[in-house]
Amino acid sequence: MAEKRRFMTLGRHIEEGEREHPGATGDFSGLLSDISIAVKLIWREVNKAGLINILGSANRTNESGDEVKKLDQFANETIRKAMDHQGHLCVMASEESNGLIKIPDRYQKGKYVLVFDPLDGSSNIDANVSIGSIFGIFRRVTPSGPGAVEDCLQPGYKMVAAAYVIYGSSTIFVYCTGEGVHGFTLDPSVGEFLLSHKSMRIPKRGRTYSINEGYYSRWEDGIKEYLRYIKEDDPSTGRPYSSRYIGSLVADFHRNLLYGGIFMYPCDKLHPNGKLRLLYEVAPLAFIVEHAGGRASDGVKRILATKPESLHQRTPVFMGSEEDVMEAERFLSGVAAFEST
Ligand code: P6P
């Protein structure tokens, strides 16, 4: 008899996770639940962005020099307001906020730290391309009181949880607390995230690659060699790979997580340290992809082993199917190019 499909909401999944940890105080579960509420509020605005005056630019740029769209400003404020008074956090950091987001003096300080990109890919908002929110959660390292920058500047392997939301043809919340990667699809009719992708695993090898080939002339030779290799016509090895690049990190990442493949944003002459931010974009996704059986590096070093020196530090990134990322790393080290001659 087929197992009766259990009606599993995100909230219940979080609670069941807490019950597996007898010493749990409910603080961590409360934090995850608060995030899910914040993203529902963001979803509501993203879904009607074309109908109200929320499209277009907020006429300012953020710390990283990216133009701020009204929707990402709204998303940033929504997350800040939803998270700053529940007593779970001691400090936050966001792509859209130059410095730390402090917990107001009147509120209790908690033992966790939240880093986030409230709405990644926002340059695609007006074109109605899928966009996303990215979250990383750490335990604080300072003893008590208001959190400090060192609470945020931790290597990704110290994360206790990571999550992303993709606002696309449907809205999916994917999270990992170290015990599997699970995806929940929002059912707008009941306003609940329902379990739709249990224990996600990324294929060990894919057949697609994601990179902005417009920057080809600016790349180092190892990347050019790798691209040439995966484009060679050798069906016995599954090559050539197909190019899939949306230009929206969460959308490109989610597709690779589901089907396999490699996402690359290397250094180039225009982006000497890469474009994507380590703390609140790449590290949370690296946490998720590793827990789904994949790999994430800067081409040489494991992303999760890298301690950020500043909140908005950028990093090159190669992440996705383990065998594809390892193959790319061999080309970057020059070894594979030598072998393939
Ligand atoms: P490029 C969107 O602006 C973003 O931050 C990521 O979502 C995306 O992966 C990347 O930049 C795209 O950058 O240089 O290819 O337009």
Residues whose N, C-alpha, C, O or C-beta is under 5 A from the ligand:
A	BS01	P6P	D120 G121 S123 N212 G247 S248 L249
